[in-house]
Amino acid sequence: MGKYSKGVAALPESIKGALRQVGKNIQIARKRRRIPLRQMSERTLISVPTLRKVEKGSASVSLGVFLQVLWTLQLHTGFELIADPKKDDVGIQKEQARLPEKVHSDKSKIDLNF
């Protein structure tokens, strides 16, 4: 048995459900391609038991392993958009809240010679 992780155990149910759905999606993609478990594990360089964990959406499997499987199935595109700073509405709002309301310039440093 692998290492116990308090972080994995504390994941919200919504995240666990999302992982299970990703696992099901991976399994469907593999089956649509008619790739047996053993052959898929060989292609991804992971063991069959680990591949089964991926397909069950186990939170104990590393993100790298999930991405290796997705890459092998050619389903990895778009991953780089996760946590895209341009779509971080909360972070953008907090950053904007820290901006000063007024900006004062140092008039002695302004060069008016054009």
Biopython code that builds the backbone (N, CA, C, O; Angstrom):
import numpy as np
from Bio.PDB.StructureBuilder import StructureBuilder

atoms = [
    (1, "MET", "N", (0.844, -1.181, 0.000)),
    (1, "MET", "CA", (0.000, 0.000, 0.000)),
    (1, "MET", "C", (0.886, 1.240, 0.000)),
    (1, "MET", "O", (1.946, 1.252, 0.626)),
    (2, "GLY", "N", (0.444, 2.294, -0.711)),
    (2, "GLY", "CA", (1.223, 3.519, -0.827)),
    (2, "GLY", "C", (1.189, 4.357, 0.431)),
    (2, "GLY", "O", (0.569, 3.990, 1.429)),
    (3, "LYS", "N", (1.862, 5.479, 0.365)),
    (3, "LYS", "CA", (1.900, 6.385, 1.496)),
    (3, "LYS", "C", (0.509, 6.990, 1.739)),
    (3, "LYS", "O", (-0.232, 7.273, 0.798)),
    (4, "TYR", "N", (0.179, 7.176, 2.996)),
    (4, "TYR", "CA", (-1.076, 7.826, 3.361)),
    (4, "TYR", "C", (-0.873, 9.328, 3.274)),
    (4, "TYR", "O", (0.118, 9.855, 3.779)),
    (5, "SER", "N", (-1.796, 10.010, 2.644)),
    (5, "SER", "CA", (-1.700, 11.460, 2.510)),
    (5, "SER", "C", (-2.920, 12.108, 3.141)),
    (5, "SER", "O", (-4.052, 11.837, 2.742)),
    (6, "LYS", "N", (-2.688, 12.966, 4.127)),
    (6, "LYS", "CA", (-3.790, 13.693, 4.748)),
    (6, "LYS", "C", (-4.455, 14.615, 3.735)),
    (6, "LYS", "O", (-5.667, 14.828, 3.783)),
    (7, "GLY", "N", (-3.660, 15.163, 2.819)),
    (7, "GLY", "CA", (-4.203, 16.054, 1.791)),
    (7, "GLY", "C", (-5.181, 15.335, 0.877)),
    (7, "GLY", "O", (-6.239, 15.870, 0.546)),
    (8, "VAL", "N", (-4.830, 14.129, 0.473)),
    (8, "VAL", "CA", (-5.719, 13.340, -0.393)),
    (8, "VAL", "C", (-6.985, 12.993, 0.370)),
    (8, "VAL", "O", (-8.081, 13.081, -0.183)),
    (9, "ALA", "N", (-6.853, 12.599, 1.633)),
    (9, "ALA", "CA", (-8.016, 12.233, 2.442)),
    (9, "ALA", "C", (-8.937, 13.427, 2.670)),
    (9, "ALA", "O", (-10.144, 13.257, 2.838)),
    (10, "ALA", "N", (-8.373, 14.630, 2.677)),
    (10, "ALA", "CA", (-9.160, 15.827, 2.971)),
    (10, "ALA", "C", (-9.779, 16.467, 1.733)),
    (10, "ALA", "O", (-10.445, 17.497, 1.840)),
    (11, "LEU", "N", (-9.568, 15.871, 0.562)),
    (11, "LEU", "CA", (-10.142, 16.465, -0.647)),
    (11, "LEU", "C", (-11.658, 16.556, -0.536)),
    (11, "LEU", "O", (-12.299, 15.636, -0.029)),
    (12, "PRO", "N", (-12.236, 17.656, -1.003)),
    (12, "PRO", "CA", (-13.703, 17.770, -1.009)),
    (12, "PRO", "C", (-14.321, 16.714, -1.923)),
    (12, "PRO", "O", (-13.704, 16.281, -2.897)),
    (13, "GLU", "N", (-15.518, 16.315, -1.604)),
    (13, "GLU", "CA", (-16.209, 15.295, -2.393)),
    (13, "GLU", "C", (-16.375, 15.725, -3.844)),
    (13, "GLU", "O", (-16.346, 14.883, -4.741)),
    (14, "SER", "N", (-16.549, 17.015, -4.090)),
    (14, "SER", "CA", (-16.704, 17.483, -5.472)),
    (14, "SER", "C", (-15.444, 17.218, -6.291)),
    (14, "SER", "O", (-15.532, 16.892, -7.475)),
    (15, "ILE", "N", (-14.279, 17.356, -5.674)),
    (15, "ILE", "CA", (-13.015, 17.086, -6.362)),
    (15, "ILE", "C", (-12.843, 15.587, -6.573)),
    (15, "ILE", "O", (-12.407, 15.151, -7.639)),
    (16, "LYS", "N", (-13.182, 14.805, -5.566)),
    (16, "LYS", "CA", (-13.108, 13.345, -5.716)),
    (16, "LYS", "C", (-14.025, 12.884, -6.847)),
    (16, "LYS", "O", (-13.663, 12.004, -7.628)),
    (17, "GLY", "N", (-15.203, 13.477, -6.929)),
    (17, "GLY", "CA", (-16.143, 13.142, -7.998)),
    (17, "GLY", "C", (-15.606, 13.527, -9.366)),
    (17, "GLY", "O", (-15.784, 12.793, -10.337)),
    (18, "ALA", "N", (-14.951, 14.678, -9.442)),
    (18, "ALA", "CA", (-14.363, 15.115, -10.709)),
    (18, "ALA", "C", (-13.254, 14.156, -11.135)),
    (18, "ALA", "O", (-13.140, 13.823, -12.314)),
    (19, "LEU", "N", (-12.441, 13.715, -10.184)),
    (19, "LEU", "CA", (-11.381, 12.745, -10.496)),
    (19, "LEU", "C", (-11.971, 11.419, -10.981)),
    (19, "LEU", "O", (-11.466, 10.812, -11.925)),
    (20, "ARG", "N", (-13.045, 10.981, -10.322)),
    (20, "ARG", "CA", (-13.695, 9.737, -10.763)),
    (20, "ARG", "C", (-14.207, 9.883, -12.194)),
    (20, "ARG", "O", (-14.108, 8.952, -12.994)),
    (21, "GLN", "N", (-14.753, 11.054, -12.509)),
    (21, "GLN", "CA", (-15.264, 11.285, -13.861)),
    (21, "GLN", "C", (-14.132, 11.286, -14.877)),
    (21, "GLN", "O", (-14.275, 10.720, -15.961)),
    (22, "VAL", "N", (-13.017, 11.910, -14.544)),
    (22, "VAL", "CA", (-11.856, 11.898, -15.441)),
    (22, "VAL", "C", (-11.393, 10.458, -15.655)),
    (22, "VAL", "O", (-11.075, 10.070, -16.779)),
    (23, "GLY", "N", (-11.354, 9.670, -14.589)),
    (23, "GLY", "CA", (-10.970, 8.268, -14.704)),
    (23, "GLY", "C", (-11.892, 7.500, -15.633)),
    (23, "GLY", "O", (-11.432, 6.730, -16.476)),
    (24, "LYS", "N", (-13.202, 7.707, -15.480)),
    (24, "LYS", "CA", (-14.172, 7.051, -16.370)),
    (24, "LYS", "C", (-13.951, 7.484, -17.814)),
    (24, "LYS", "O", (-14.001, 6.667, -18.733)),
    (25, "ASN", "N", (-13.706, 8.783, -18.004)),
    (25, "ASN", "CA", (-13.472, 9.295, -19.362)),
    (25, "ASN", "C", (-12.242, 8.646, -19.988)),
    (25, "ASN", "O", (-12.244, 8.300, -21.169)),
    (26, "ILE", "N", (-11.196, 8.486, -19.187)),
    (26, "ILE", "CA", (-9.973, 7.832, -19.668)),
    (26, "ILE", "C", (-10.260, 6.385, -20.051)),
    (26, "ILE", "O", (-9.807, 5.904, -21.089)),
    (27, "GLN", "N", (-11.015, 5.704, -19.205)),
    (27, "GLN", "CA", (-11.347, 4.310, -19.486)),
    (27, "GLN", "C", (-12.157, 4.195, -20.783)),
    (27, "GLN", "O", (-11.892, 3.315, -21.603)),
    (28, "ILE", "N", (-13.125, 5.065, -20.966)),
    (28, "ILE", "CA", (-13.931, 5.058, -22.192)),
    (28, "ILE", "C", (-13.043, 5.315, -23.410)),
    (28, "ILE", "O", (-13.176, 4.639, -24.430)),
    (29, "ALA", "N", (-12.142, 6.287, -23.303)),
    (29, "ALA", "CA", (-11.245, 6.604, -24.416)),
    (29, "ALA", "C", (-10.352, 5.409, -24.763)),
    (29, "ALA", "O", (-10.136, 5.106, -25.936)),
    (30, "ARG", "N", (-9.843, 4.740, -23.739)),
    (30, "ARG", "CA", (-9.000, 3.565, -23.980)),
    (30, "ARG", "C", (-9.779, 2.456, -24.674)),
    (30, "ARG", "O", (-9.299, 1.839, -25.624)),
    (31, "LYS", "N", (-10.995, 2.217, -24.180)),
    (31, "LYS", "CA", (-11.821, 1.156, -24.762)),
    (31, "LYS", "C", (-12.259, 1.502, -26.183)),
    (31, "LYS", "O", (-12.300, 0.621, -27.042)),
    (32, "ARG", "N", (-12.581, 2.751, -26.444)),
    (32, "ARG", "CA", (-12.944, 3.165, -27.807)),
    (32, "ARG", "C", (-11.797, 2.905, -28.783)),
    (32, "ARG", "O", (-12.020, 2.595, -29.953)),
    (33, "ARG", "N", (-10.591, 3.034, -28.294)),
    (33, "ARG", "CA", (-9.413, 2.802, -29.123)),
    (33, "ARG", "C", (-9.036, 1.319, -29.164)),
    (33, "ARG", "O", (-8.082, 0.925, -29.836)),
    (34, "ARG", "N", (-9.805, 0.505, -28.431)),
    (34, "ARG", "CA", (-9.588, -0.935, -28.348)),
    (34, "ARG", "C", (-8.161, -1.278, -27.882)),
    (34, "ARG", "O", (-7.481, -2.132, -28.452)),
    (35, "ILE", "N", (-7.748, -0.582, -26.834)),
    (35, "ILE", "CA", (-6.430, -0.827, -26.258)),
    (35, "ILE", "C", (-6.620, -1.614, -24.959)),
    (35, "ILE", "O", (-7.220, -1.102, -24.013)),
    (36, "PRO", "N", (-6.124, -2.838, -24.900)),
    (36, "PRO", "CA", (-6.235, -3.612, -23.654)),
    (36, "PRO", "C", (-5.420, -2.965, -22.527)),
    (36, "PRO", "O", (-4.459, -2.240, -22.783)),
    (37, "LEU", "N", (-5.816, -3.236, -21.283)),
    (37, "LEU", "CA", (-5.129, -2.671, -20.117)),
    (37, "LEU", "C", (-3.618, -2.919, -20.162)),
    (37, "LEU", "O", (-2.831, -1.996, -19.954)),
    (38, "ARG", "N", (-3.216, -4.159, -20.432)),
    (38, "ARG", "CA", (-1.796, -4.491, -20.429)),
    (38, "ARG", "C", (-1.039, -3.694, -21.488)),
    (38, "ARG", "O", (0.058, -3.199, -21.226)),
    (39, "GLN", "N", (-1.613, -3.569, -22.669)),
    (39, "GLN", "CA", (-0.952, -2.819, -23.736)),
    (39, "GLN", "C", (-0.867, -1.329, -23.378)),
    (39, "GLN", "O", (0.140, -0.675, -23.650)),
    (40, "MET", "N", (-1.921, -0.809, -22.773)),
    (40, "MET", "CA", (-1.931, 0.600, -22.357)),
    (40, "MET", "C", (-0.885, 0.836, -21.274)),
    (40, "MET", "O", (-0.195, 1.855, -21.283)),
    (41, "SER", "N", (-0.770, -0.101, -20.349)),
    (41, "SER", "CA", (0.229, 0.067, -19.288)),
    (41, "SER", "C", (1.637, 0.042, -19.880)),
    (41, "SER", "O", (2.516, 0.767, -19.416)),
    (42, "GLU", "N", (1.855, -0.780, -20.892)),
    (42, "GLU", "CA", (3.160, -0.811, -21.550)),
    (42, "GLU", "C", (3.444, 0.505, -22.281)),
    (42, "GLU", "O", (4.559, 1.023, -22.228)),
    (43, "ARG", "N", (2.436, 1.033, -22.955)),
    (43, "ARG", "CA", (2.611, 2.292, -23.689)),
    (43, "ARG", "C", (2.891, 3.469, -22.755)),
    (43, "ARG", "O", (3.652, 4.375, -23.095)),
    (44, "THR", "N", (2.278, 3.446, -21.592)),
    (44, "THR", "CA", (2.428, 4.561, -20.650)),
    (44, "THR", "C", (3.551, 4.344, -19.648)),
    (44, "THR", "O", (3.874, 5.232, -18.859)),
    (45, "LEU", "N", (4.146, 3.151, -19.685)),
    (45, "LEU", "CA", (5.242, 2.794, -18.771)),
    (45, "LEU", "C", (4.813, 2.805, -17.300)),
    (45, "LEU", "O", (5.594, 3.150, -16.413)),
    (46, "ILE", "N", (3.555, 2.421, -17.063)),
    (46, "ILE", "CA", (3.055, 2.282, -15.689)),
    (46, "ILE", "C", (2.490, 0.875, -15.529)),
    (46, "ILE", "O", (2.212, 0.191, -16.513)),
    (47, "SER", "N", (2.328, 0.458, -14.295)),
    (47, "SER", "CA", (1.817, -0.890, -14.041)),
    (47, "SER", "C", (0.312, -0.948, -14.296)),
    (47, "SER", "O", (-0.376, 0.072, -14.296)),
    (48, "VAL", "N", (-0.176, -2.164, -14.514)),
    (48, "VAL", "CA", (-1.619, -2.357, -14.701)),
    (48, "VAL", "C", (-2.393, -1.895, -13.462)),
    (48, "VAL", "O", (-3.408, -1.215, -13.611)),
    (49, "PRO", "N", (-1.948, -2.242, -12.230)),
    (49, "PRO", "CA", (-2.687, -1.742, -11.062)),
    (49, "PRO", "C", (-2.749, -0.213, -10.993)),
    (49, "PRO", "O", (-3.766, 0.345, -10.582)),
    (50, "THR", "N", (-1.671, 0.467, -11.393)),
    (50, "THR", "CA", (-1.692, 1.936, -11.388)),
    (50, "THR", "C", (-2.650, 2.448, -12.450)),
    (50, "THR", "O", (-3.382, 3.408, -12.209)),
    (51, "LEU", "N", (-2.654, 1.824, -13.619)),
    (51, "LEU", "CA", (-3.595, 2.222, -14.668)),
    (51, "LEU", "C", (-5.036, 2.030, -14.199)),
    (51, "LEU", "O", (-5.903, 2.851, -14.497)),
    (52, "ARG", "N", (-5.289, 0.952, -13.469)),
    (52, "ARG", "CA", (-6.638, 0.743, -12.917)),
    (52, "ARG", "C", (-7.004, 1.874, -11.944)),
    (52, "ARG", "O", (-8.144, 2.338, -11.926)),
    (53, "LYS", "N", (-6.030, 2.312, -11.140)),
    (53, "LYS", "CA", (-6.274, 3.431, -10.222)),
    (53, "LYS", "C", (-6.588, 4.709, -10.996)),
    (53, "LYS", "O", (-7.462, 5.483, -10.608)),
    (54, "VAL", "N", (-5.865, 4.916, -12.092)),
    (54, "VAL", "CA", (-6.141, 6.087, -12.938)),
    (54, "VAL", "C", (-7.577, 6.031, -13.439)),
    (54, "VAL", "O", (-8.302, 7.024, -13.381)),
    (55, "GLU", "N", (-7.980, 4.874, -13.927)),
    (55, "GLU", "CA", (-9.322, 4.725, -14.486)),
    (55, "GLU", "C", (-10.419, 4.778, -13.422)),
    (55, "GLU", "O", (-11.591, 4.968, -13.748)),
    (56, "LYS", "N", (-10.048, 4.612, -12.166)),
    (56, "LYS", "CA", (-11.010, 4.780, -11.073)),
    (56, "LYS", "C", (-10.985, 6.212, -10.542)),
    (56, "LYS", "O", (-11.818, 6.599, -9.723)),
    (57, "GLY", "N", (-10.011, 6.993, -11.024)),
    (57, "GLY", "CA", (-9.898, 8.382, -10.582)),
    (57, "GLY", "C", (-9.320, 8.510, -9.192)),
    (57, "GLY", "O", (-9.735, 9.377, -8.422)),
    (58, "SER", "N", (-8.379, 7.669, -8.864)),
    (58, "SER", "CA", (-7.767, 7.698, -7.533)),
    (58, "SER", "C", (-6.940, 8.962, -7.346)),
    (58, "SER", "O", (-6.102, 9.302, -8.181)),
    (59, "ALA", "N", (-7.187, 9.645, -6.248)),
    (59, "ALA", "CA", (-6.441, 10.871, -5.928)),
    (59, "ALA", "C", (-5.017, 10.568, -5.478)),
    (59, "ALA", "O", (-4.201, 11.482, -5.364)),
    (60, "SER", "N", (-4.710, 9.316, -5.225)),
    (60, "SER", "CA", (-3.358, 8.964, -4.789)),
    (60, "SER", "C", (-2.390, 8.823, -5.965)),
    (60, "SER", "O", (-1.181, 8.715, -5.759)),
    (61, "VAL", "N", (-2.907, 8.823, -7.183)),
    (61, "VAL", "CA", (-2.058, 8.723, -8.368)),
    (61, "VAL", "C", (-1.542, 10.121, -8.708)),
    (61, "VAL", "O", (-2.284, 11.102, -8.657)),
    (62, "SER", "N", (-0.258, 10.191, -9.055)),
    (62, "SER", "CA", (0.328, 11.506, -9.331)),
    (62, "SER", "C", (-0.267, 12.141, -10.590)),
    (62, "SER", "O", (-0.743, 11.460, -11.498)),
    (63, "LEU", "N", (-0.219, 13.447, -10.599)),
    (63, "LEU", "CA", (-0.698, 14.202, -11.752)),
    (63, "LEU", "C", (0.107, 13.836, -12.994)),
    (63, "LEU", "O", (-0.435, 13.776, -14.097)),
    (64, "GLY", "N", (1.392, 13.593, -12.812)),
    (64, "GLY", "CA", (2.241, 13.199, -13.936)),
    (64, "GLY", "C", (1.773, 11.913, -14.590)),
    (64, "GLY", "O", (1.814, 11.789, -15.814)),
    (65, "VAL", "N", (1.328, 10.955, -13.790)),
    (65, "VAL", "CA", (0.834, 9.690, -14.330)),
    (65, "VAL", "C", (-0.465, 9.930, -15.098)),
    (65, "VAL", "O", (-0.645, 9.394, -16.191)),
    (66, "PHE", "N", (-1.365, 10.728, -14.537)),
    (66, "PHE", "CA", (-2.601, 11.064, -15.256)),
    (66, "PHE", "C", (-2.266, 11.699, -16.610)),
    (66, "PHE", "O", (-2.863, 11.355, -17.631)),
    (67, "LEU", "N", (-1.311, 12.623, -16.605)),
    (67, "LEU", "CA", (-0.939, 13.303, -17.846)),
    (67, "LEU", "C", (-0.267, 12.351, -18.833)),
    (67, "LEU", "O", (-0.464, 12.480, -20.042)),
    (68, "GLN", "N", (0.516, 11.406, -18.341)),
    (68, "GLN", "CA", (1.130, 10.419, -19.226)),
    (68, "GLN", "C", (0.051, 9.613, -19.943)),
    (68, "GLN", "O", (0.152, 9.362, -21.144)),
    (69, "VAL", "N", (-0.980, 9.209, -19.207)),
    (69, "VAL", "CA", (-2.078, 8.446, -19.802)),
    (69, "VAL", "C", (-2.832, 9.322, -20.802)),
    (69, "VAL", "O", (-3.135, 8.883, -21.912)),
    (70, "LEU", "N", (-3.131, 10.555, -20.409)),
    (70, "LEU", "CA", (-3.840, 11.465, -21.319)),
    (70, "LEU", "C", (-3.031, 11.726, -22.583)),
    (70, "LEU", "O", (-3.589, 11.781, -23.679)),
    (71, "TRP", "N", (-1.718, 11.888, -22.433)),
    (71, "TRP", "CA", (-0.856, 12.120, -23.591)),
    (71, "TRP", "C", (-0.868, 10.905, -24.521)),
    (71, "TRP", "O", (-0.936, 11.050, -25.742)),
    (72, "THR", "N", (-0.802, 9.721, -23.942)),
    (72, "THR", "CA", (-0.813, 8.498, -24.738)),
    (72, "THR", "C", (-2.109, 8.383, -25.539)),
    (72, "THR", "O", (-2.110, 7.890, -26.667)),
    (73, "LEU", "N", (-3.206, 8.842, -24.947)),
    (73, "LEU", "CA", (-4.507, 8.810, -25.632)),
    (73, "LEU", "C", (-4.732, 10.057, -26.499)),
    (73, "LEU", "O", (-5.780, 10.196, -27.130)),
    (74, "GLN", "N", (-3.768, 10.940, -26.528)),
    (74, "GLN", "CA", (-3.839, 12.210, -27.262)),
    (74, "GLN", "C", (-5.004, 13.074, -26.754)),
    (74, "GLN", "O", (-5.712, 13.707, -27.538)),
    (75, "LEU", "N", (-5.182, 13.085, -25.444)),
    (75, "LEU", "CA", (-6.235, 13.880, -24.803)),
    (75, "LEU", "C", (-5.659, 14.927, -23.855)),
    (75, "LEU", "O", (-6.381, 15.461, -23.013)),
    (76, "HIS", "N", (-4.385, 15.222, -23.981)),
    (76, "HIS", "CA", (-3.696, 16.123, -23.051)),
    (76, "HIS", "C", (-3.838, 17.599, -23.401)),
    (76, "HIS", "O", (-3.558, 18.448, -22.555)),
    (77, "THR", "N", (-4.260, 17.931, -24.609)),
    (77, "THR", "CA", (-4.312, 19.338, -24.999)),
    (77, "THR", "C", (-5.319, 20.096, -24.141)),
    (77, "THR", "O", (-6.397, 19.592, -23.826)),
    (78, "GLY", "N", (-4.952, 21.293, -23.780)),
    (78, "GLY", "CA", (-5.792, 22.123, -22.933)),
    (78, "GLY", "C", (-5.393, 22.087, -21.471)),
    (78, "GLY", "O", (-5.849, 22.919, -20.685)),
    (79, "PHE", "N", (-4.547, 21.135, -21.092)),
    (79, "PHE", "CA", (-4.141, 21.047, -19.688)),
    (79, "PHE", "C", (-3.473, 22.330, -19.214)),
    (79, "PHE", "O", (-3.662, 22.746, -18.071)),
    (80, "GLU", "N", (-2.701, 22.951, -20.083)),
    (80, "GLU", "CA", (-1.972, 24.165, -19.706)),
    (80, "GLU", "C", (-2.913, 25.323, -19.372)),
    (80, "GLU", "O", (-2.479, 26.331, -18.813)),
    (81, "LEU", "N", (-4.181, 25.187, -19.705)),
    (81, "LEU", "CA", (-5.151, 26.239, -19.393)),
    (81, "LEU", "C", (-5.676, 26.158, -17.961)),
    (81, "LEU", "O", (-6.341, 27.078, -17.486)),
    (82, "ILE", "N", (-5.376, 25.057, -17.278)),
    (82, "ILE", "CA", (-5.781, 24.948, -15.881)),
    (82, "ILE", "C", (-4.991, 25.985, -15.092)),
    (82, "ILE", "O", (-3.772, 26.082, -15.233)),
    (83, "ALA", "N", (-5.665, 26.738, -14.285)),
    (83, "ALA", "CA", (-5.075, 27.806, -13.462)),
    (83, "ALA", "C", (-4.491, 28.930, -14.324)),
    (83, "ALA", "O", (-3.533, 29.588, -13.916)),
    (84, "ASP", "N", (-5.057, 29.148, -15.500)),
    (84, "ASP", "CA", (-4.620, 30.234, -16.381)),
    (84, "ASP", "C", (-4.807, 31.571, -15.665)),
    (84, "ASP", "O", (-5.922, 31.886, -15.250)),
    (85, "PRO", "N", (-3.739, 32.368, -15.509)),
    (85, "PRO", "CA", (-3.853, 33.643, -14.800)),
    (85, "PRO", "C", (-4.909, 34.577, -15.399)),
    (85, "PRO", "O", (-5.498, 35.389, -14.686)),
    (86, "LYS", "N", (-5.143, 34.462, -16.699)),
    (86, "LYS", "CA", (-6.146, 35.320, -17.349)),
    (86, "LYS", "C", (-7.571, 34.953, -16.931)),
    (86, "LYS", "O", (-8.486, 35.767, -17.057)),
    (87, "LYS", "N", (-7.756, 33.733, -16.438)),
    (87, "LYS", "CA", (-9.088, 33.273, -16.035)),
    (87, "LYS", "C", (-9.250, 33.215, -14.522)),
    (87, "LYS", "O", (-10.251, 32.706, -14.018)),
    (88, "ASP", "N", (-8.269, 33.735, -13.804)),
    (88, "ASP", "CA", (-8.282, 33.721, -12.341)),
    (88, "ASP", "C", (-9.056, 34.938, -11.830)),
    (88, "ASP", "O", (-8.460, 35.923, -11.393)),
    (89, "ASP", "N", (-10.372, 34.863, -11.889)),
    (89, "ASP", "CA", (-11.218, 36.000, -11.516)),
    (89, "ASP", "C", (-10.989, 36.453, -10.079)),
    (89, "ASP", "O", (-10.931, 37.652, -9.809)),
    (90, "VAL", "N", (-10.859, 35.514, -9.165)),
    (90, "VAL", "CA", (-10.645, 35.877, -7.758)),
    (90, "VAL", "C", (-9.308, 36.599, -7.598)),
    (90, "VAL", "O", (-9.235, 37.642, -6.948)),
    (91, "GLY", "N", (-8.260, 36.048, -8.187)),
    (91, "GLY", "CA", (-6.945, 36.675, -8.097)),
    (91, "GLY", "C", (-6.917, 38.051, -8.737)),
    (91, "GLY", "O", (-6.302, 38.973, -8.202)),
    (92, "ILE", "N", (-7.571, 38.195, -9.869)),
    (92, "ILE", "CA", (-7.627, 39.492, -10.560)),
    (92, "ILE", "C", (-8.361, 40.517, -9.698)),
    (92, "ILE", "O", (-7.921, 41.660, -9.583)),
    (93, "GLN", "N", (-9.473, 40.113, -9.095)),
    (93, "GLN", "CA", (-10.226, 41.031, -8.226)),
    (93, "GLN", "C", (-9.384, 41.457, -7.029)),
    (93, "GLN", "O", (-9.379, 42.634, -6.667)),
    (94, "LYS", "N", (-8.680, 40.526, -6.418)),
    (94, "LYS", "CA", (-7.848, 40.872, -5.261)),
    (94, "LYS", "C", (-6.706, 41.798, -5.669)),
    (94, "LYS", "O", (-6.360, 42.723, -4.935)),
    (95, "GLU", "N", (-6.131, 41.553, -6.823)),
    (95, "GLU", "CA", (-5.054, 42.402, -7.312)),
    (95, "GLU", "C", (-5.565, 43.819, -7.581)),
    (95, "GLU", "O", (-4.905, 44.801, -7.239)),
    (96, "GLN", "N", (-6.733, 43.912, -8.189)),
    (96, "GLN", "CA", (-7.313, 45.220, -8.478)),
    (96, "GLN", "C", (-7.698, 45.971, -7.209)),
    (96, "GLN", "O", (-7.625, 47.199, -7.162)),
    (97, "ALA", "N", (-8.105, 45.239, -6.190)),
    (97, "ALA", "CA", (-8.471, 45.876, -4.918)),
    (97, "ALA", "C", (-7.261, 46.503, -4.245)),
    (97, "ALA", "O", (-7.415, 47.439, -3.460)),
    (98, "ARG", "N", (-6.075, 46.015, -4.530)),
    (98, "ARG", "CA", (-4.852, 46.555, -3.933)),
    (98, "ARG", "C", (-4.299, 47.765, -4.688)),
    (98, "ARG", "O", (-3.389, 48.433, -4.197)),
    (99, "LEU", "N", (-4.829, 48.049, -5.858)),
    (99, "LEU", "CA", (-4.337, 49.187, -6.638)),
    (99, "LEU", "C", (-4.702, 50.496, -5.933)),
    (99, "LEU", "O", (-5.783, 50.603, -5.355)),
    (100, "PRO", "N", (-3.822, 51.477, -5.977)),
    (100, "PRO", "CA", (-4.153, 52.765, -5.360)),
    (100, "PRO", "C", (-5.261, 53.459, -6.158)),
    (100, "PRO", "O", (-5.358, 53.317, -7.377)),
    (101, "GLU", "N", (-6.083, 54.203, -5.439)),
    (101, "GLU", "CA", (-7.167, 54.919, -6.111)),
    (101, "GLU", "C", (-6.624, 56.098, -6.910)),
    (101, "GLU", "O", (-7.133, 56.405, -7.988)),
    (102, "LYS", "N", (-5.602, 56.754, -6.392)),
    (102, "LYS", "CA", (-4.997, 57.895, -7.071)),
    (102, "LYS", "C", (-3.511, 57.626, -7.249)),
    (102, "LYS", "O", (-2.858, 57.024, -6.396)),
    (103, "VAL", "N", (-3.008, 58.082, -8.359)),
    (103, "VAL", "CA", (-1.576, 57.955, -8.621)),
    (103, "VAL", "C", (-1.019, 59.358, -8.736)),
    (103, "VAL", "O", (-1.482, 60.152, -9.555)),
    (104, "HIS", "N", (-0.022, 59.664, -7.914)),
    (104, "HIS", "CA", (0.615, 60.982, -7.926)),
    (104, "HIS", "C", (1.949, 60.879, -8.644)),
    (104, "HIS", "O", (2.745, 59.980, -8.370)),
    (105, "SER", "N", (2.187, 61.792, -9.553)),
    (105, "SER", "CA", (3.469, 61.787, -10.245)),
    (105, "SER", "C", (4.392, 62.808, -9.596)),
    (105, "SER", "O", (3.940, 63.788, -9.003)),
    (106, "ASP", "N", (5.657, 62.568, -9.714)),
    (106, "ASP", "CA", (6.672, 63.486, -9.212)),
    (106, "ASP", "C", (6.914, 64.515, -10.311)),
    (106, "ASP", "O", (7.619, 64.236, -11.280)),
    (107, "LYS", "N", (6.328, 65.707, -10.162)),
    (107, "LYS", "CA", (6.386, 66.734, -11.203)),
    (107, "LYS", "C", (7.804, 67.184, -11.492)),
    (107, "LYS", "O", (8.085, 67.653, -12.595)),
    (108, "SER", "N", (8.702, 67.054, -10.533)),
    (108, "SER", "CA", (10.090, 67.496, -10.747)),
    (108, "SER", "C", (10.824, 66.573, -11.719)),
    (108, "SER", "O", (11.854, 66.959, -12.271)),
    (109, "LYS", "N", (10.310, 65.359, -11.936)),
    (109, "LYS", "CA", (10.977, 64.407, -12.832)),
    (109, "LYS", "C", (10.330, 64.351, -14.209)),
    (109, "LYS", "O", (10.797, 63.602, -15.068)),
    (110, "ILE", "N", (9.291, 65.105, -14.443)),
    (110, "ILE", "CA", (8.629, 65.080, -15.731)),
    (110, "ILE", "C", (9.422, 65.929, -16.727)),
    (110, "ILE", "O", (9.727, 67.092, -16.463)),
    (111, "ASP", "N", (9.752, 65.329, -17.874)),
    (111, "ASP", "CA", (10.503, 66.015, -18.922)),
    (111, "ASP", "C", (9.507, 66.496, -19.973)),
    (111, "ASP", "O", (8.908, 65.684, -20.678)),
    (112, "LEU", "N", (9.332, 67.781, -20.079)),
    (112, "LEU", "CA", (8.372, 68.339, -21.033)),
    (112, "LEU", "C", (9.057, 68.783, -22.329)),
    (112, "LEU", "O", (8.411, 69.405, -23.172)),
    (113, "ASN", "N", (10.299, 68.492, -22.502)),
    (113, "ASN", "CA", (11.005, 68.831, -23.739)),
    (113, "ASN", "C", (10.730, 67.748, -24.793)),
    (113, "ASN", "O", (11.113, 66.590, -24.628)),
    (114, "PHE", "N", (10.073, 68.145, -25.856)),
    (114, "PHE", "CA", (9.729, 67.182, -26.923)),
    (114, "PHE", "C", (10.671, 67.307, -28.072)),
    (114, "PHE", "O", (10.541, 66.583, -29.059)),
]
sb = StructureBuilder()
sb.init_structure("model")
sb.init_model(0)
sb.init_chain("A")
sb.init_seg("    ")
for serial, (resi, resn, name, xyz) in enumerate(atoms, 1):
    if name == "N":
        sb.init_residue(resn, " ", resi, " ")
    sb.init_atom(name, np.array(xyz, "f"), 0.0, 1.0, " ", f" {name:<3s}", serial, name[0])
structure = sb.get_structure()
